[in-house]
Amino acid sequence: MSSVRGRIEASFNAQALMATLGARLVHVEEGEVHILLPFADSLTQQHGYAHAGAITSVVDSACGYAALTKAPVDHEVVSVEFKVNFLRPALGRQFLAIGKVRTAGRLITVCTGEVHATSEEADSKVVAIMQATMMNVRRDT
């Protein structure tokens, strides 16, 4: 296991929200992270779609972890700003959040994210896109 993947896995496994949602880390490479969120009735809004909060949480984490792959070893990252556009209702049996680093600086990293919904009947469809800014913060030791 690469040290980058190990670092991301350790942080992801310590994040209680991802466990609560049932999300899983499925792909890590430098500058790109994928998180899979299975559909669950407990994550829906009043119309039966996956709730925007759940979708936003996984794509924010995917972008944050993508940024962490570029951060100095003695730093963590935090979200400073993001914007999400929902392109269609989040319907599917699972949702794949893909976070990618677009540019990484000494303090700020800009990422983009997409959430793809898959179902048995159709090909995957992008249900949300994100533009995110992450900030490196020195880890307390």
C-alpha positions, -999 to 999 in steps of 0.1 A, spaced: 0 0 0 14 34 -9 19 59 18 -5 83 1 -33 56 0 -25 47 36 -27 83 47 -61 88 30 -75 55 43 -65 63 79 -82 97 77 -113 83 59 -117 55 85 -116 81 113 -144 102 97 -176 92 115 -199 109 90 -187 86 61 -194 55 83 -228 69 92 -237 74 56 -223 39 46 -198 54 22 -167 35 11 -133 47 -1 -128 29 -35 -100 46 -53 -70 67 -43 -43 81 -66 -23 113 -64 -48 141 -71 -79 119 -74 -101 101 -49 -134 81 -54 -160 75 -27 -189 51 -32 -223 58 -15 -248 30 -17 -285 41 -18 -303 37 15 -338 47 24 -323 65 55 -305 89 31 -336 101 12 -355 133 11 -393 136 10 -395 126 -27 -374 95 -24 -343 109 -40 -309 107 -22 -307 138 -1 -286 167 -13 -268 168 20 -257 132 16 -246 137 -20 -228 170 -10 -210 152 19 -195 125 -2 -183 148 -30 -169 173 -5 -150 144 11 -138 131 -23 -125 166 -31 -109 170 3 -91 137 1 -79 144 -34 -65 177 -20 -49 157 9 -30 136 -16 -11 168 -25 -8 183 9 25 183 29 27 152 52 24 174 84 -8 190 72 -45 182 69 -70 199 47 -103 217 54 -130 229 31 -130 267 28 -156 270 1 -176 250 -23 -205 252 -48 -226 223 -59 -249 222 -89 -275 194 -89 -281 184 -125 -310 159 -120 -326 141 -91 -302 117 -73 -319 84 -83 -299 52 -84 -287 22 -65 -253 38 -58 -235 71 -62 -198 75 -71 -182 107 -60 -150 116 -78 -128 144 -65 -99 158 -86 -73 183 -79 -72 211 -105 -44 231 -90 -25 227 -57 -6 256 -41 13 260 -8 -19 269 11 -49 265 -12 -60 236 -35 -88 239 -60 -107 208 -68 -137 197 -89 -160 169 -82 -187 149 -99 -213 124 -85 -224 97 -108 -256 77 -101 -259 41 -114 -289 18 -116 -297 -15 -132 -318 1 -160 -294 27 -173 -258 39 -177 -244 61 -150 -256 97 -151 -239 127 -135 -263 140 -108 -241 167 -92 -209 187 -99 -188 206 -73 -162 233 -74 -143 233 -41 -115 252 -24 -95 234 3 -69 248 27 -39 231 41 -37 234 79 -7 222 100 -16 191 120 -13 195 158 13 170 171 
